């Protein structure tokens, strides 16, 4: 599409790939390590899970954390919203010339849905992290259970948004750019006439 100079289609296909990848990447991430232990926790959108993994000199340990049903429902809803967004973008790509009025209204959803996904995820995870680590983004000493032992160790950890979250933000920026680019091209054609 790029070499055929169909830049709008090329940009939309890039956005679709970014969105597909984002659904299966961590949306929130905690990691930390000291001399004897390293730990990481990932919040996945699909499947809606929080996964922890700890590696120490005593052994490896991992778990799928029990999350509140409300958070699980929100994560599932967000993944559904991303898939609906992908379908809208693909529909617009394949019907761009045939249904201009419908595609015009779909363009607004292309911006509204990912922005809503980002804000809903941020709000939901802020509520969860307020109870756990204290904030959505930050760093501090966290008490971590050592695999195979009863004792806990304090590990300096940092946490914040994961790759999936950033990919959706990148998609929003690219979509804004494509709309701005298209409007600029239409404006230039109008001026040249």
C-alpha positions as CSV (number, residue, x, y, z in Angstrom):
1,X,0.0,0.0,0.0
2,X,2.9,2.3,0.7
3,X,4.5,1.8,-2.7
4,X,1.1,2.2,-4.4
5,X,0.9,5.6,-2.6
6,X,-2.2,4.6,-0.7
7,X,-0.9,6.2,2.5
8,X,-4.2,6.3,4.4
9,X,-4.7,2.6,3.9
10,X,-1.1,1.9,4.9
11,X,-1.4,4.0,8.1
12,X,-4.7,2.2,9.0
13,X,-3.1,-1.2,8.5
14,X,-0.2,-0.2,10.8
15,X,-2.7,0.9,13.4
16,X,-4.6,-2.4,13.1
17,X,-1.4,-4.3,13.7
18,X,-0.5,-2.2,16.7
19,X,-3.9,-2.7,18.2
20,X,-3.8,-6.5,17.7
21,X,-0.3,-6.6,19.3
22,X,-1.5,-4.4,22.2
23,X,-4.2,-6.7,23.2
24,X,-1.8,-9.6,23.9
25,X,0.9,-7.5,25.6
26,X,1.1,-6.4,29.3
27,X,-0.8,-3.2,30.0
28,X,0.6,-2.6,33.4
29,X,4.0,-3.9,34.6
30,X,5.8,-4.2,37.9
31,X,9.4,-5.3,38.0
32,X,12.2,-5.3,40.5
33,X,15.3,-7.1,41.6
34,X,18.1,-7.3,44.2
35,X,21.1,-9.6,44.4
36,X,19.1,-12.7,45.3
37,X,15.7,-12.2,43.7
38,X,13.9,-10.7,40.7
39,X,10.2,-10.3,40.4
40,X,7.7,-9.1,37.7
41,X,4.0,-8.7,37.6
42,X,2.0,-8.2,34.4
43,X,-1.6,-7.2,33.9
44,X,-2.9,-8.7,30.6
45,X,-5.9,-7.4,28.8
46,X,-6.5,-10.7,27.1
47,X,-6.8,-13.1,28.8
48,X,-7.8,-10.7,31.6
49,X,-5.2,-11.8,34.2
50,X,-2.5,-10.5,36.5
51,X,0.5,-12.8,36.3
52,X,3.4,-12.8,38.7
53,X,6.8,-14.4,38.2
54,X,9.6,-14.5,40.8
55,X,13.1,-15.9,40.3
56,X,15.5,-16.4,43.2
57,X,18.5,-18.5,44.2
58,X,16.0,-20.8,46.0
59,X,14.0,-21.5,42.8
60,X,11.4,-20.1,40.4
61,X,7.8,-19.3,41.2
62,X,4.9,-17.9,39.3
63,X,1.2,-17.4,39.8
64,X,-1.9,-16.1,38.2
65,X,-3.3,-13.7,40.8
66,X,-6.9,-13.7,41.8
67,X,-8.4,-10.5,40.6
68,X,-11.8,-9.0,41.5
69,X,-14.5,-9.9,39.1
70,X,-15.1,-6.2,38.4
71,X,-11.5,-5.8,37.1
72,X,-11.7,-9.0,35.1
73,X,-14.9,-7.7,33.5
74,X,-13.3,-4.3,32.8
75,X,-10.3,-5.9,31.2
76,X,-12.5,-8.1,29.0
77,X,-14.6,-5.1,28.0
78,X,-11.5,-3.2,27.0
79,X,-10.2,-6.0,24.9
80,X,-13.7,-6.2,23.3
81,X,-13.6,-2.4,22.6
82,X,-10.1,-2.8,20.9
83,X,-11.4,-5.6,18.7
84,X,-14.5,-3.5,17.8
85,X,-12.1,-0.7,16.9
86,X,-10.1,-3.0,14.7
87,X,-13.3,-4.1,12.9
88,X,-14.3,-0.4,12.4
89,X,-10.9,0.5,10.9
90,X,-10.9,-2.6,8.6
91,X,-14.5,-1.8,7.5
92,X,-13.5,1.7,6.7
93,X,-10.4,0.5,4.7
94,X,-12.5,-1.8,2.5
95,X,-15.5,0.5,2.0
96,X,-13.8,3.9,1.9
97,X,-15.0,4.9,-1.5
98,X,-18.5,3.3,-1.3
99,X,-20.0,4.6,2.0
100,X,-18.5,8.0,2.6
101,X,-21.2,9.2,5.0
102,X,-21.0,6.0,7.1
103,X,-17.2,6.2,7.0
104,X,-17.2,9.8,8.1
105,X,-19.1,8.9,11.3
106,X,-16.9,5.8,11.8
107,X,-13.8,8.1,11.9
108,X,-15.1,9.7,15.1
109,X,-15.3,6.3,16.7
110,X,-11.7,5.6,15.6
111,X,-10.6,8.3,17.9
112,X,-13.2,8.1,20.7
113,X,-12.8,4.3,21.3
114,X,-9.1,4.2,21.9
115,X,-9.1,7.3,24.0
116,X,-11.9,5.7,26.1
117,X,-9.9,2.5,26.4
118,X,-6.9,4.4,27.7
119,X,-8.9,6.4,30.3
120,X,-11.0,3.4,31.4
121,X,-7.9,1.3,31.9
122,X,-6.0,4.0,33.7
123,X,-9.0,4.6,36.0
124,X,-9.5,0.9,36.8
125,X,-5.9,0.1,37.4
126,X,-5.5,3.3,39.5
127,X,-8.1,1.9,41.8
128,X,-6.5,-1.5,42.0
129,X,-2.9,-0.2,42.4
130,X,-4.0,2.3,45.1
131,X,-4.9,-0.8,47.2
132,X,-1.7,-2.7,46.3
133,X,1.4,-0.5,45.5
134,X,-0.2,2.9,46.1
135,X,-0.2,4.5,42.6
136,X,-0.5,3.7,38.9
137,X,3.1,4.8,38.2
138,X,5.9,4.7,40.8
139,X,8.7,2.9,42.6
140,X,9.3,1.7,46.1
141,X,10.3,-1.2,48.3
142,X,7.8,-4.1,47.9
143,X,7.6,-7.2,50.1
144,X,8.0,-10.2,47.8
145,X,7.5,-13.9,48.7
146,X,10.5,-16.0,48.0
147,X,9.6,-19.2,46.1
148,X,10.0,-22.3,48.3
149,X,10.3,-20.2,51.5
150,X,7.9,-18.7,54.0
151,X,9.9,-15.5,54.4
152,X,9.4,-12.3,52.4
153,X,12.2,-10.1,51.1
154,X,12.0,-6.3,50.4
155,X,12.8,-5.6,46.8
156,X,13.0,-2.2,45.2
157,X,10.4,-2.3,42.3
158,X,9.2,0.1,39.8
159,X,5.8,0.0,38.0
160,X,3.7,1.7,35.4
161,X,2.1,1.3,32.1
162,X,3.1,-1.7,29.9
163,X,3.7,-2.1,26.2
164,X,0.1,-2.7,25.4
165,X,-1.0,0.6,26.9
166,X,1.7,2.5,25.1
167,X,0.8,0.8,21.7
168,X,-2.8,2.1,22.0
169,X,-1.5,5.6,22.8
170,X,0.8,5.3,19.7
171,X,-2.3,4.2,17.7
172,X,-4.2,7.3,18.8
173,X,-1.3,9.5,17.7
174,X,-1.1,7.8,14.3
175,X,-4.9,8.1,13.8
176,X,-4.8,11.8,14.7
177,X,-1.9,12.2,12.2
178,X,-3.8,10.3,9.5
179,X,-6.9,12.5,9.9
180,X,-4.8,15.7,10.0
181,X,-2.8,14.5,7.0
182,X,-6.0,13.7,5.0
183,X,-7.6,17.1,5.9
184,X,-4.4,18.9,4.9
185,X,-4.3,17.0,1.5
186,X,-8.0,17.9,0.9
187,X,-7.3,21.5,1.8
188,X,-4.3,21.6,-0.6
189,X,-6.4,20.1,-3.5
190,X,-9.0,22.8,-2.8
191,X,-6.5,25.6,-2.9
192,X,-4.9,24.3,-6.2
193,X,-8.3,24.4,-7.9
